[in-house]
Amino acid sequence: MGRRRRFRLTVEYDGTDYAGFQVQAPGYRTVQGELERAVAKLSGTVTRVHGAGRTDAGVHAVGQVVHFDTDWSVPVERIAFALNGELPRDIVTKAAQVVEDTFHARFSAAATSASRSARCPASSSATPISPCSAAARRSTPTLSCAARSARW
């Protein structure tokens, strides 16, 4: 283990199969719960993940900021890759960075937003956001409309 560091993550997820972002009673699958499970498995310690905001059941997020503190000594440039290997396919870590201890995902956020659907320019109908296609997990931080509407 290394010294304690605070990591800021940018995550995206398809919330279809989740009871929202925030951890709830046992038996409810949540985004925060999956993130905490992955961090614990990789770091060897139980760690609370703090989100910039909470989403309701079925709501998707693109670019949501979260943070956690850990002694995990993995290089910051490997965090997203490591977490994506442990996270379910419908949650993707797009970026990670070490931040000051004063940073807080919720209180340092400039703005938050979540959406149940998005309109693709080439389509006249709303399509579900699926930010977590296999291509999106490996590609650029900004998802194409095709990646957003892809289902695996």
JOWOHU-V458170 format. One record per pair of residues at least 24 apart in sequence whose ideal C-beta (glycine too) atoms are under 7 Angstrom apart, sorted by the first residue. I is the first residue (numbers start at 0). J is the second residue. If there is no record, write none. Layout:
BEGIN
I,J / I,J
END
This chain:
BEGIN
0,70 / 0,72 / 1,70 / 1,72 / 2,70 / 3,68 / 3,70 / 4,69 / 4,97 / 5,66 / 5,68 / 5,97 / 5,98 / 5,100 / 5,102 / 6,66 / 6,67 / 6,69 / 6,78 / 6,95 / 6,97 / 7,64 / 7,66 / 7,96 / 7,98 / 7,102 / 8,65 / 8,66 / 8,92 / 8,94 / 8,95 / 9,62 / 9,64 / 9,93 / 9,94 / 10,63 / 10,65 / 10,90 / 10,91 / 10,92 / 10,93 / 11,60 / 11,61 / 11,62 / 11,91 / 11,93 / 11,130 / 11,131 / 12,59 / 12,60 / 12,89 / 12,90 / 12,91 / 12,130 / 12,131 / 13,59 / 13,89 / 13,128 / 13,129 / 13,130 / 13,131 / 14,54 / 14,57 / 14,58 / 14,59 / 14,60 / 15,57 / 16,89 / 17,56 / 18,56 / 19,53 / 19,54 / 19,55 / 19,56 / 20,50 / 20,53 / 20,54 / 21,53 / 30,90 / 33,86 / 33,87 / 33,90 / 34,65 / 37,82 / 37,85 / 37,86 / 38,67 / 38,69 / 40,85 / 41,71 / 41,81 / 41,82 / 41,85 / 42,69 / 42,71 / 44,69 / 44,70 / 49,103 / 49,104 / 49,105 / 50,104 / 50,105 / 51,104 / 51,105 / 51,108 / 51,111 / 52,105 / 52,111 / 54,113 / 57,115 / 58,113 / 58,115 / 59,113 / 59,114 / 59,115 / 59,128 / 59,130 / 60,113 / 61,128 / 61,130 / 61,142 / 64,104 / 64,108 / 65,104 / 66,98 / 66,102 / 66,103 / 66,104 / 83,136 / 88,131 / 88,151 / 89,131 / 90,131 / 91,130 / 91,131 / 91,135 / 91,136 / 93,140 / 94,140 / 117,147 / 119,144 / 119,148 / 120,144
END
